[in-house]
């Protein structure tokens, strides 16, 4: 049964191949350089338009201006997050990605081209192709009529390249990041290798005291390993 389901999803993805390439090229052509955060609105519109064309539910959430900016002045570089979902139920597997890219050395880098079966252009790998994969993976699940035990959540944010203060960090502070999450997939470039990762780490130094004793009189000692 799993093989049949996998084949249905694979066939649905294959049907979108040309559309995915075209969509990725369109995103690469939008120079969302960060810093400073240029061309964000155009990119958000392009993604929202594609989600609408595919019939996928979504919301565009405008991020408030930086508190440090001049009050009353227009935000020179507005930010928005896109949130969406497919399926029902609380359990959520998130697809998470960002649409900003590191600055280019030459404007020509925003002219996408395909050579030898590969797409080149600033942000094609990190991570506008990943955004296209996320969007069309959800569309493929729907087209293949896959029954989900929960839902897939879509989160697309700005500012990943500069720490995410007005992207993921803002969503976290607003209580909108990772609600009912059971996992997260982010199609960042990993040279074709799937990484199983856990965000964050903790290191502890533990001191456990015992009392040494002769092996023949172990009952007079205290085993530190047992206390651990």
N, C-alpha and C positions, 0 to 999 in steps of 0.2 A: 504493500500500500504506500509506504514512504517513497519508494522508487517512482510510483505512478504520480504522486503529488509533486515530486522533484521535477519530473519530466514536464508536467503541466506548467510549473513556474518557469522552467528553462525556456519552454516554447514561448511563453508570454513575454519573457525578457527579450528573446531573439526577435520577436515581432517589433520591438521598440528600438532596435539597434540604430537605425538611421536617425530616428528622432532624438535619441540620446546624444549622438555625435553632434547633431545640429544644435541642440540645446546647450551642450558644453561649449561649443564654439561661440555661441551667442553670449554666454556668460564670460568667457575669456576676453571677449572684445570690449567688455565694460571695465574700465581701469579703476577698480576698487582698491586703490593703493592706501595702505595704512602703515605708518602715518602718511597723511593727516586724516584719512577717512573719506576720500574723494569718491564721487559717483555712486555712493551707496543707494540713494533713492532709485536710480535707474536699474540697479541690479535687483533690488527688492521688487520693483514692478515687474521685471522680467520673470522672476521666480513665481510671484503671485499669479501672473497671467498664465504661466504654464500649469500651475496647480489648478487654476480655474478651468482651463481647457481640458484637463484630464479628469475633471469632475471630483477633485479631492478637496475635502473640507480643510479650511485653513483660516487663520487670523493674522493680520499684520498688526503688531504691537509697537507703537512709537515709543521710543525711550526718551524720558525727560532730558532736557539740556543739562550740561555739566553745571553744578551749582556754582562753580568758580567763574563761570562766564558772566558777562555783563547782563544785569537784569533788564528785561524788556528788549534786548537785542536779539535779532533772529539767530538761530543756531546755524553757524556757517557749515557745519558738517553733521546734519541730522542722522540719527541712528534708528533702525527698526529691527525687530526680531520677527520671525515668522514661526507660528505654532500651528500644528495640525495633528490629525489623528485618523486612523482607520481601524475599524473594529469596535468592539464594545466591551465593557467590563473594566474593573479597576486595574488589573495586572497590566503593566505597560512595558513594552520593550522599546526603548528610545533609539531613533536614528538622529544623531547630532552632528552638525557641521557648521562651518563658518564661510562667509562669502568675501571676506577681506583677503588681500594678498600683500606680500611685502613689496616695497617700491621697485619699480623697474629702472634699469639703467638707460633704456631706450624706448621711446613710445612704440617702436615697431614690435616690441615684445607682446603688445596687445593685439597683434594681428595673427589670429590662429591659423595654423596650417597643418595638414595631414601629410606625413611622409613615412613611407614604409609601414603603413598600418598604425602609426603612432601620431597622436595629436600633440602639437607643440604650441606653446604660448604661456605668458606669465599667468600662473595660477592654474594651469591645466591639470597639474598633479595635486597641488596643495591649494584649494581642494575642490575646484569647480567641477571636475569630473566626478568627484565624490558626491557633490550635491545632486548632480544628474542621476547618479546611481541610486541615491536615497529615494528621490522622487519617483523614479520609474520602478524601483523595487516594490514600492507600495502599490503602484498602478498594476504591476504584474501579479501581485498577490490577489488583488481584487479581480482582475480579469481571469485568473486561474480558479477563482471561486474557492479559495482556501479558507477553511473554517479555523478561526483563531480562538485560543483560550485566553482572551483578553484583547488588547489592542496594540497597534504600533503607533508610537508618538513621534511626531516630526518636529525637530527644533533646529532652526537655522538662525545663526547669530552673527553680529559684526564683532570686530575688535579682538579676535583671537590672537592676532599677531602682536598685540600690545597689552596683553593681560586680561582682556575681557571685562573691563570695569563697566562698560555700557553695553555689554552683551550677556554672556553667561552669568557674570557676577550680579548684574542687575536682576536677571530672572531669579537667581537664587534668593536675593534679598526680598523679592516680591512674592516668594513662595510658589513660583511657577516652574521651577526646575526639578525634574526627577520625581514628581508626585507619583506614588504607587509604582515606582520603577522596580523592575526585576532584572534589568540589565540595560546596557547601552552599547550601541555600535557606532563607531565613527570611522568613516572611510578615509582617514589620513593616509598619506603615502607610506607604505612599509615595504617597498620593493617586491610586492606580490606575495608577501608572507602575512598570514593572519596572526596577529598578536593577541594573546589572552592576557589582559592586564587588569590591575587594580589601582585606582587612583589614590595616592596617599600611602603613608607608611608610618609606623610608630616604632621607636627603639626604646627599650627599657634596660636599666641596670638593676638587677635584683640581688640582694644579699640575703642568704639563708644561713642561719647559725645552727651548728650541731655540737655534739660532744663526742670526741674520739674515745674508742674503747677497743680492747683486745678482742680478736675474733672469738676467743673462747668465753668472753664476758660481754658479748654484744648487748645484752639486756641492760648493762650499766651505761651504755652510750645513747646518744640521740642522733638518728640518721637524718642528715640535712636533706638528702634526696627525697625522703618521704615527706618532709615538710614542704618541699617545693611543689 
